[in-house]
Amino acid sequence: MIEVERPTDRLVRLRFHVEDRVDHWPGQHYVLRLRAPDGYTAQRSYSIASDPHDPLLELMIECLPDGEVSGFMHDVAEVGDVFELRGPIGGWFTWTGEQPAICVVGGSGVVPVVSMARYAHRLGLSSMLRIVAVGRTYDDLPYAAELEKYGAFLALTRENLGDRVAHPPYPDEVLPLAEDVERAYVCGSVGFASFATRLLGEVGVRADTIRVEQFGATS
Ligand SMILES: Cc1cc2nc3c(=O)[nH]c(=O)nc-3n(C[C@H](O)[C@H](O)[C@H](O)COP(=O)(O)OP(=O)(O)OC[C@H]3O[C@@H](n4cnc5c(N)ncnc54)[C@H](O)[C@@H]3O)c2cc1C
């Protein structure tokens, strides 16, 4: 591990040099495995935040109360530590820049879309990727400032943002972003995913174009 940053007391941003790394598509994830001296292992999936051209692999992990792997990475992991990583994994939740898409993502569910947004920005395709990012507060939402820079619409549920009063995204806020999209991505907790899928249906996005990734309990 080359860099560790703790942007808030619940988030840790980690950057790794990966030996024999295979190129990834935005939206894919890695499996991170912790191994104790007695051989006990624990492994969890983490989405890739970095652009495919980034020489390092970036992950953003939300520290959950009593979370085995997220807690270790937040509280204990240090620069110079060596980890077992397997990936990139997943071909379903990927965006290669070929079709206009909308992403409705919540909390740490923004992470795979950060990779998509960085990729789109580098290739001049940002207008093809419309992003609705939902968080409780600005500080709670990973990459809020960077997503705003790429033109994402931020909906905060427990804090006003400018003139916008705290609330989940309304259909009339999402409708203009959903125009002419051929693909939709939803990522977040199980509850968030069902909310976002319903919202996309309300603004006319066809169910068969929606790809969902849920960050359930232990995966
Ligand atoms: C494809 C994929 C990509 C993922 N990408 C990311 C990512 O980029 N960043 C990230 O932070 N996480 C991501 N996750 C979730 C991650 O894999 C772990 O589930 C999460 O870090 C919890 O693991 P843990 O060992 O810390 O908690 P555990 O020890 O497994 O669980 C601790 C406690 O938290 C509860 N819990 C577990 N997960 C959640 C949750 N998501 N929400 C609420 N409560 C929960 C458990 O029920 C338990 O009570 C992803 C999951 C998948 C399947």
The ligand as a Tripos MOL2 file, in Angstrom:
@<TRIPOS>MOLECULE
LIG
   53    58     1     0     0
SMALL
NO_CHARGES

@<TRIPOS>ATOM
      1 C1        -19.2450   -5.6870   -5.6190 C.3       1 LIG1
      2 C2        -19.0990   -4.9820   -4.2860 C.ar      1 LIG1
      3 C3        -18.3800   -3.8020   -4.2190 C.ar      1 LIG1
      4 C4        -18.2220   -3.1450   -2.9790 C.ar      1 LIG1
      5 N1        -17.5330   -1.9740   -2.9590 N.ar      1 LIG1
      6 C5        -17.3920   -1.3020   -1.7750 C.ar      1 LIG1
      7 C6        -16.6820   -0.0490   -1.7420 C.ar      1 LIG1
      8 O1        -16.1900    0.4650   -2.7570 O.2       1 LIG1
      9 N2        -16.5480    0.5700   -0.5270 N.ar      1 LIG1
     10 C7        -17.0930    0.0470    0.6270 C.ar      1 LIG1
     11 O2        -16.9410    0.6620    1.6910 O.2       1 LIG1
     12 N3        -17.7730   -1.1330    0.5990 N.ar      1 LIG1
     13 C8        -17.9210   -1.8280   -0.5540 C.ar      1 LIG1
     14 N4        -18.5850   -3.0380   -0.5720 N.ar      1 LIG1
     15 C9        -19.0120   -3.6200    0.7160 C.3       1 LIG1
     16 C10       -17.8450   -4.4430    1.3100 C.3       1 LIG1
     17 O3        -17.6100   -5.5960    0.4850 O.3       1 LIG1
     18 C11       -18.1240   -4.9800    2.7300 C.3       1 LIG1
     19 O4        -19.3790   -5.6120    2.7430 O.3       1 LIG1
     20 C12       -18.1020   -3.8850    3.7840 C.3       1 LIG1
     21 O5        -16.8260   -3.2190    3.8100 O.3       1 LIG1
     22 C13       -18.3580   -4.5060    5.1740 C.3       1 LIG1
     23 O6        -17.3650   -5.4490    5.4730 O.3       1 LIG1
     24 P1        -16.8130   -5.5760    6.9750 P.3       1 LIG1
     25 O7        -15.9470   -6.7930    7.0310 O.co2     1 LIG1
     26 O8        -16.2060   -4.2890    7.4190 O.co2     1 LIG1
     27 O9        -18.1350   -5.7380    7.8420 O.3       1 LIG1
     28 P2        -18.7010   -7.1300    8.4500 P.3       1 LIG1
     29 O10       -17.7960   -7.5550    9.5420 O.co2     1 LIG1
     30 O11       -18.9760   -8.0570    7.3360 O.co2     1 LIG1
     31 O12       -20.0720   -6.5830    9.0410 O.3       1 LIG1
     32 C14       -20.0920   -5.6920   10.2020 C.3       1 LIG1
     33 C15       -21.5110   -5.2350   10.5290 C.3       1 LIG1
     34 O13       -21.9780   -4.3300    9.5290 O.3       1 LIG1
     35 C16       -23.1170   -4.8630    8.8660 C.3       1 LIG1
     36 N5        -22.8990   -4.5200    7.4480 N.ar      1 LIG1
     37 C17       -22.0560   -5.1360    6.5950 C.ar      1 LIG1
     38 N6        -22.0660   -4.5080    5.4010 N.ar      1 LIG1
     39 C18       -22.9300   -3.4680    5.5170 C.ar      1 LIG1
     40 C19       -23.3310   -2.4410    4.6510 C.ar      1 LIG1
     41 N7        -22.8490   -2.3350    3.3870 N.pl3     1 LIG1
     42 N8        -24.2070   -1.5160    5.1080 N.ar      1 LIG1
     43 C20       -24.6670   -1.5800    6.3750 C.ar      1 LIG1
     44 N9        -24.3090   -2.5420    7.2610 N.ar      1 LIG1
     45 C21       -23.4570   -3.4740    6.8350 C.ar      1 LIG1
     46 C22       -23.1160   -6.3030    9.1320 C.3       1 LIG1
     47 O14       -24.4140   -6.8530    9.0750 O.3       1 LIG1
     48 C23       -22.5140   -6.3370   10.5440 C.3       1 LIG1
     49 O15       -23.4910   -6.0160   11.5090 O.3       1 LIG1
     50 C24       -18.7790   -3.6940   -1.8040 C.ar      1 LIG1
     51 C25       -19.5110   -4.8820   -1.8790 C.ar      1 LIG1
     52 C26       -19.6860   -5.5140   -3.1020 C.ar      1 LIG1
     53 C27       -20.4720   -6.7850   -3.1590 C.3       1 LIG1
@<TRIPOS>BOND
     1     1     2 1
     2     2     3 ar
     3     2    52 ar
     4     3     4 ar
     5     4     5 ar
     6     4    50 ar
     7     5     6 ar
     8     6     7 ar
     9     6    13 1
    10     7     8 2
    11     7     9 ar
    12     9    10 ar
    13    10    11 2
    14    10    12 ar
    15    12    13 ar
    16    13    14 ar
    17    14    15 1
    18    14    50 ar
    19    15    16 1
    20    16    17 1
    21    16    18 1
    22    18    19 1
    23    18    20 1
    24    20    21 1
    25    20    22 1
    26    22    23 1
    27    23    24 1
    28    24    25 2
    29    24    26 1
    30    24    27 1
    31    27    28 1
    32    28    29 2
    33    28    30 1
    34    28    31 1
    35    31    32 1
    36    32    33 1
    37    33    34 1
    38    33    48 1
    39    34    35 1
    40    35    36 1
    41    35    46 1
    42    36    37 ar
    43    36    45 ar
    44    37    38 ar
    45    38    39 ar
    46    39    40 ar
    47    39    45 ar
    48    40    41 1
    49    40    42 ar
    50    42    43 ar
    51    43    44 ar
    52    44    45 ar
    53    46    47 1
    54    46    48 1
    55    48    49 1
    56    50    51 ar
    57    51    52 ar
    58    52    53 1
@<TRIPOS>SUBSTRUCTURE
     1 LIG1         1 GROUP 0 **** ****
